[in-house]
Amino acid sequence: MSEFADGTLRNIFGAAGRDTCEACFKNVGRANLKRCSGCNQAFYCSPQCQKRVWHMHKIICKRTTDALAALPNELLEAYKRDSKAITLWLSHWQPMLYLISPYILGIRDSRGPEMARTHCIVLDITERSNPPTRAQAYRMTAGRVYPIEEWLKEMPDLEFSQEDIDLFADPYAPDGSPLIRIAVRTSSKFCRLMKLGFVQDSDGLDAFETFKDPDEWAPTLAEFIEYGTAASF
């Protein structure tokens, strides 16, 4: 296992999970989080946090509510179960993705922020049977940096609407700042999209230099996920 896998991340963002706001990543305790009334799957510590990331969350929110409305009753519970499982899993790993994604895209080296405009990160995961923790509910099987135009062509096969595709294609927040786009795709072709801002100041994050290596970042991330070591559950 990577030498910093069991401590560094825990020290940086503490125990992630359902106690954590999905906008600011602060651990405020489960009782202090408010659920998105649209999809019932995102949690925020304040209306301000929810409003700040709405332009990024609305893809997931609309896709979830549309899917629930269209599914026949016999498939509804299975969809809810799968959706809840990946939501809980991502609530653990999203803070880590927020920290390492600028390194994966090379935003901190000579490639610069342009990579956020022209590329996205795609993670392939598969469900694990009897996972020991929520953080280990899925196993990462592959990771790749896609040219954005190539990924957009794959999205219709995952049953994304043209509106969803257009929203994901936009690389900017309303204030004009660049966003990092991440797609997490399961083996059953259930796909969750994220658009994240990125840490501007890299002081204190030297441990993440490993993720700059195009040949090493995916195996390293898969190792973290395998052992569930970014935080304690």
C-alpha positions in Angstrom: 0.0 0.0 0.0 1.2 3.5 -0.7 3.3 4.9 2.2 1.0 7.9 2.8 -2.3 6.0 2.2 -3.3 5.5 5.8 -2.7 8.9 7.3 -2.2 11.9 5.0 -5.7 12.3 3.7 -7.3 11.7 7.1 -5.2 14.6 8.5 -6.2 16.9 5.7 -10.0 16.6 5.6 -10.9 14.4 8.6 -13.6 11.8 8.5 -15.7 12.2 5.4 -19.0 10.6 4.7 -22.6 11.5 5.4 -21.5 13.9 8.1 -19.9 16.1 5.5 -21.3 19.0 3.5 -21.0 18.3 -0.2 -20.2 21.9 -1.1 -17.6 23.0 1.6 -16.6 19.5 2.7 -16.9 20.5 6.4 -17.7 17.8 8.8 -20.7 19.4 10.6 -22.4 16.2 11.9 -25.3 14.4 10.4 -28.0 16.3 12.4 -26.7 19.7 10.9 -27.0 18.7 7.3 -30.0 19.5 5.1 -31.1 17.1 2.2 -31.7 18.4 -1.3 -35.5 18.3 -1.7 -35.2 17.4 -5.4 -33.2 14.2 -5.5 -33.0 13.5 -1.8 -29.4 12.4 -2.2 -27.2 15.5 -1.7 -26.6 17.0 1.7 -25.5 20.6 2.6 -24.8 22.5 5.8 -26.6 25.7 4.7 -28.7 27.2 2.0 -25.7 29.2 0.9 -23.7 26.1 0.3 -26.5 24.5 -1.7 -27.0 27.6 -3.8 -23.2 27.9 -4.5 -23.0 24.5 -6.1 -26.4 24.2 -7.7 -25.0 24.8 -11.2 -22.9 21.6 -10.7 -25.5 19.5 -8.8 -28.4 20.2 -11.1 -27.3 17.5 -13.7 -27.4 14.8 -11.0 -30.6 16.2 -9.4 -32.6 16.4 -12.7 -31.4 13.0 -13.9 -32.3 11.3 -10.6 -35.8 12.8 -10.4 -36.5 12.1 -14.1 -35.4 8.5 -13.7 -37.5 7.9 -10.6 -40.6 9.4 -12.3 -40.1 7.2 -15.4 -39.3 3.8 -13.8 -41.9 1.2 -13.3 -42.6 0.2 -9.7 -40.9 -3.2 -10.0 -37.6 -1.4 -10.9 -37.9 1.6 -8.6 -36.6 0.0 -5.4 -33.5 -1.4 -7.2 -32.7 2.0 -8.7 -33.1 3.7 -5.3 -30.8 1.1 -3.7 -28.1 1.5 -6.3 -28.4 5.3 -6.4 -28.1 5.5 -2.6 -25.1 3.2 -2.5 -23.1 5.2 -5.0 -24.2 8.5 -3.3 -22.9 7.2 0.0 -19.7 6.0 -1.6 -19.1 9.3 -3.4 -19.8 11.3 -0.2 -16.7 9.6 1.2 -14.4 10.0 -1.9 -15.5 13.4 -3.2 -13.2 15.3 -0.9 -10.2 13.3 -2.0 -11.2 13.8 -5.7 -11.4 17.5 -5.0 -7.8 17.5 -3.8 -6.2 15.2 -6.3 -8.0 16.0 -9.5 -5.9 19.1 -10.3 -2.8 16.9 -10.2 -4.4 14.2 -12.4 -5.2 16.8 -15.0 -1.8 18.4 -14.7 -3.3 21.8 -13.8 -0.3 22.4 -11.4 2.3 21.9 -14.1 3.0 23.2 -17.6 -0.3 22.0 -18.9 -2.1 24.5 -16.8 -5.9 25.2 -16.3 -6.5 24.6 -20.0 -6.7 20.9 -19.3 -9.8 21.5 -17.2 -11.4 23.0 -20.3 -10.4 20.3 -22.8 -10.4 17.1 -20.7 -12.3 15.3 -18.0 -11.6 12.4 -15.6 -13.5 9.1 -15.9 -13.4 6.5 -13.2 -14.8 3.0 -13.8 -16.0 1.1 -10.7 -17.7 -2.2 -9.9 -19.8 -3.1 -6.8 -18.1 -5.2 -4.2 -20.0 -8.0 -2.3 -20.1 -7.6 1.5 -17.8 -4.5 1.6 -16.3 -4.0 5.1 -17.1 -0.2 5.0 -19.1 2.2 2.9 -15.9 3.6 1.5 -15.2 0.1 0.0 -18.7 -0.4 -1.5 -17.1 -0.2 -4.9 -13.8 -1.2 -6.4 -12.1 1.1 -9.0 -11.2 -1.0 -12.1 -9.9 1.8 -14.4 -9.2 5.5 -14.5 -8.6 7.7 -17.5 -8.2 11.3 -18.6 -10.6 11.7 -21.6 -10.5 14.5 -24.2 -13.9 16.0 -23.4 -15.2 15.7 -26.9 -14.5 11.9 -26.8 -16.4 11.5 -23.5 -19.4 13.6 -24.7 -19.8 11.1 -27.6 -20.1 8.2 -25.1 -22.7 9.9 -22.9 -25.8 9.1 -25.1 -25.0 5.4 -24.7 -25.3 6.0 -20.9 -28.8 7.4 -21.5 -27.9 11.0 -20.8 -30.2 13.6 -22.5 -28.8 16.3 -24.7 -29.5 18.8 -21.9 -27.3 16.7 -19.5 -24.6 16.5 -22.1 -24.6 20.3 -22.7 -24.5 21.0 -19.0 -21.5 18.7 -18.6 -19.8 20.2 -21.6 -19.7 23.6 -20.0 -16.3 23.9 -18.2 -17.1 27.1 -16.2 -18.9 28.1 -13.1 -21.3 31.0 -13.3 -18.5 33.4 -12.1 -16.3 32.2 -15.0 -13.9 30.1 -12.9 -12.8 26.8 -14.4 -14.3 23.5 -13.1 -13.0 20.0 -13.1 -15.4 17.5 -14.6 -15.5 13.9 -13.3 -17.6 11.0 -14.4 -18.0 7.8 -12.3 -19.3 4.9 -14.3 -20.4 1.6 -12.8 -20.2 -1.8 -14.5 -24.0 -1.7 -14.9 -23.6 1.6 -16.8 -25.0 3.7 -13.9 -23.1 6.9 -14.2 -22.7 9.8 -11.8 -21.3 13.2 -13.0 -19.5 15.8 -10.9 -18.2 19.3 -11.6 -15.7 20.5 -8.9 -13.9 23.7 -8.3 -10.2 23.1 -7.5 -7.7 24.1 -4.8 -5.9 27.2 -6.0 -3.2 27.0 -3.3 -1.2 23.8 -3.3 0.8 24.5 -0.1 0.8 21.5 2.2 -0.4 19.1 -0.5 3.0 17.8 -1.6 1.8 14.2 -0.8 -0.4 14.4 -3.9 2.5 14.8 -6.3 2.1 11.1 -7.0 -1.1 11.8 -8.9 0.8 13.9 -11.5 2.2 10.8 -13.0 -0.1 9.7 -15.9 0.9 6.1 -15.5 0.6 6.0 -11.7 -2.4 8.1 -10.6 -5.1 5.5 -11.5 -3.4 2.5 -9.7 -2.7 4.8 -6.7 -6.3 5.9 -6.5 -7.5 2.4 -6.9 -5.3 1.3 -4.0 -6.8 4.0 -1.7 -10.3 2.9 -2.7 -9.5 -0.8 -2.3 -8.4 -0.3 1.3 -10.8 2.6 2.2 -8.0 4.5 3.8 -8.9 8.2 3.1 -10.8 8.4 6.3 -12.2 6.3 9.1 -15.8 5.0 8.9 
